[in-house]
Amino acid sequence: MAEYKLQYFNMMGRAEPARLIFAYAGVQYKDERIEKSEWPEIKPTTPHGKLPVLHVDGKQLAQSRVIERYLGKVFGLAGENEWETAKMEELQACVEDFLIEIQPWFKEQDNAKKVEIFKQLIESTIIPFITAFENILVTNGTGYFVGDKISYADLAIFHIFWFMNSKILPGALRKYPKLHEFVEKISAIDSIKQWINSRPKTEA
Ligand SMILES: N[C@@H](CCC(=O)N[C@@H](CS)C(=O)NCC(=O)O)C(=O)O
């Protein structure tokens, strides 16, 4: 078995889907959390000056979505054929588009402005995103987003909706039964439940 280290800041952010993949696969890795004060020294040692970085037997892989895809393939969570893998990449890209669209809200420091941006995003971006993902689950009909078993895409999507339901819009998924069921089901998997209960508690 390869030796893995995942380097990121002490937050869920862009590393959490990879951590969920490790947890689900039951594979040991070093979850290295970099303090802000250490970052200037570490930044030049990374491939592109950004985190997360996955170290595999001393080699470095950057870009969170590429890391997720790589781990998904290595741990058998990347679909049964090229089509399924491509559909997973499609969903990952949709999640990325969504994160870019809500970035102004994440970045805003002024509370009043933050609330205003959020109000606008609810109608323009957040509700359409939730509705689209509810519909994908309905259409696929297996309780998973692609094919009929859990994949790395499910774990990345789970993180977004878990975060939304627990942190940004508590209870938001009640009106979306398939998504609600999906989040409950993934949260109840022993290895995932254990990770969620034991991971460092951070805001984002
Ligand atoms: N597309 C990259 C984005 C990486 C990124 O922007 N990382 C941020 C943290 S979320 C970072 O390293 N910021 C520190 C810096 O730019 O100096 C990915 O998904 O990995």
The ligand as an SDF file (V2000), in Angstrom:
LIG
                    3D

 20 19  0  0  0  0  0  0  0  0999 V2000
   -8.1340   24.8140   -8.0910 N   0  0  0  0  0  0  0  0  0  0  0  0
   -7.3600   24.5980   -6.9060 C   0  0  0  0  0  0  0  0  0  0  0  0
   -7.5380   25.7860   -5.9760 C   0  0  0  0  0  0  0  0  0  0  0  0
   -6.5590   25.6960   -4.8240 C   0  0  0  0  0  0  0  0  0  0  0  0
   -6.6610   26.9110   -3.9230 C   0  0  0  0  0  0  0  0  0  0  0  0
   -7.0780   28.0100   -4.3440 O   0  0  0  0  0  0  0  0  0  0  0  0
   -6.2450   26.7240   -2.6740 N   0  0  0  0  0  0  0  0  0  0  0  0
   -6.2690   27.7890   -1.6940 C   0  0  0  0  0  0  0  0  0  0  0  0
   -6.9610   27.3000   -0.4220 C   0  0  0  0  0  0  0  0  0  0  0  0
   -8.6030   26.7840   -0.7510 S   0  0  0  0  0  0  0  0  0  0  0  0
   -4.8380   28.1700   -1.3450 C   0  0  0  0  0  0  0  0  0  0  0  0
   -3.9400   27.3490   -1.3930 O   0  0  0  0  0  0  0  0  0  0  0  0
   -4.6410   29.4280   -0.9380 N   0  0  0  0  0  0  0  0  0  0  0  0
   -3.3720   29.9080   -0.4720 C   0  0  0  0  0  0  0  0  0  0  0  0
   -2.6340   30.7110   -1.4830 C   0  0  0  0  0  0  0  0  0  0  0  0
   -3.1170   30.9050   -2.6140 O   0  0  0  0  0  0  0  0  0  0  0  0
   -1.5500   31.1960   -1.1370 O   0  0  0  0  0  0  0  0  0  0  0  0
   -7.8350   23.2940   -6.2200 C   0  0  0  0  0  0  0  0  0  0  0  0
   -9.0090   22.9440   -6.3690 O   0  0  0  0  0  0  0  0  0  0  0  0
   -7.0130   22.6300   -5.5810 O   0  0  0  0  0  0  0  0  0  0  0  0
  1  2  1  0
  2  3  1  0
  2 18  1  0
  3  4  1  0
  4  5  1  0
  5  6  2  0
  5  7  1  0
  7  8  1  0
  8  9  1  0
  8 11  1  0
  9 10  1  0
 11 12  2  0
 11 13  1  0
 13 14  1  0
 14 15  1  0
 15 16  2  0
 15 17  1  0
 18 19  2  0
 18 20  1  0
M  END
$$$$
